[in-house]
Amino acid sequence: MGDSPYWNPKFETAPKARLQELQLAKWQRLVEYAAQRSPFYAAKFTGAGFEPSQLKTLDDVRRIPCTTKEEWLGTQAENPLFGDLLTAPEPVATRYHLTSGTSGRTPLRVLDSTRDWAWISEIWAYGLWGFGVRPTDVVYLAFSYASFIGFWGAHYGCEKIGALTLASGNLPTETRVRQIVELGVTTVCATPTYALRLGAVAHEMGIDLATESKIDKVVLGGEPGANIPATRRLITEALGGRCGDFAGMTEIGTNMVVECSHAPGGPHIVEDHIYEEVVDPLSDRPCAYGERGERIVTSFGRALLPLIRYRAGDLVERAPHTDCTCGRTFDLYRGGILGRADDMKVVRGTNVFPSSIEAVVRDYPEVDEFQIEISYQGGRDEITVRVELGAAPGGTADDLPDRLGKDLQECHEGLRFLIDVVGAGALPRFELKSRRLVDLREQRVGA
Amino acid sequence: MTADEFDMLGQALSPVEAELLDLYARSKALLARDGLDPCVRRNLVQSTAALSQVVTDLGIAWEPLYDLGV
């Protein structure tokens, strides 16, 4: 295994042209297979007048119609449980996962075979290795191991690397804190929200994880936030390890971007296994480097449920691999996943993203938890940020509403924010996907 | 050289890659046999999946294996 900083040096450092040759070869095999075996894709390709033999260059990829989450959900609703997507009979599958359904919609269902799962854990291994996880590490997964795919792949990826891998199931946070210290844990995998929770509970227990544990790496995923510098700084202060952004999605089964140990300000795309396009959401025009657009993702791995030109809804800015000094030829997403097109709220004409509010709120170390509420009062929209203060040093509650309100206003084209300081324990805590935004306008009768 | 001695991009395989490809082919051939005991079949499924991953990583082959139960 040696000391290679790369899991798969042959392609992580391959010249771009060679990487693109590999992508084209995989594309050609994937669409041929999907057209032959998946009724969903066969019909979709035929409907768009696309035949696999037309795919001769990577530019031809744009001839292939995009797939949407609505289409997946539609085919699964029409023909439960998995719609017309599968390329082989269900019994070959060994794993079944569902989306968390936090958006209030029907969960999306996915199936994987042994081969697919080997791929899912492999992509995690690419990222974990690149981030610095080694066989000598003790990895703690602060994750509940239910039907949400979350860190399942990370668990298997850590085992594949040879690290000592500890599952914490549904243990209480206090027990997890004690185990992290007692078992000499070096790497914690958690959502950003739960990583902060671990730090806060440890503080209440009189334990400083930053100095009393051996944590030197924190693998973050499962929800947005791992790309927000202020959130990462708070987690590093609380737990003591550097943070890595491992964004993934249930539809692909694994993380599609991984942050290397050089921390270049964004994660690398795993380009030999995942094909990422960035397009203007309205025109579908390909975006240039540095131009913000929507991700369209294709997986070369999972093939029982192929994912071909899937509109992820994530907003990203692609940057060339030369922005990082690690030696990988994989491009990056500068700043990670910047938001979701469907997360955006319009409040009195201003676009508001939960991630941009979090970026400001996390600059206030005295804020332990927060919640965003958008309502319709007195004939107009109002946005309120409720904050719960913790025991962190610095600042007082007296002037916090003014300071925070001004900072939020400055970052949102002058939009006025109401700040409400609430008592300890008043706001909900989350282990998995946090739900910090409540839009009461959607609950208005006749709205 | 035969077609099996090149990767998906037409590059000659290294000795290690050629050996991996041979192991992968033999593992698939074994799995295709009838009458394997459960302990043989299920462990071969695991090892074939792992070999499939390696040859995919190295750009030697790309193929779904669902018809073999993998």
Interface residues (C-beta under 8 A of the other chain):
Chain A: N8 K10 F11 R18 E21 L22 A25 K26 R29 L30 Y33 R37 T87 A88 V92 S113 T114 R115 W117 A118 W119 E122 D272 H273 F300 G301 A303 L304
Chain B: M8 L9 V45 Q46 T48 A49 A50 S52 Q53 T56 D57 L58 G59 W62 E63 P64 L65 Y66 D67 G69 V70
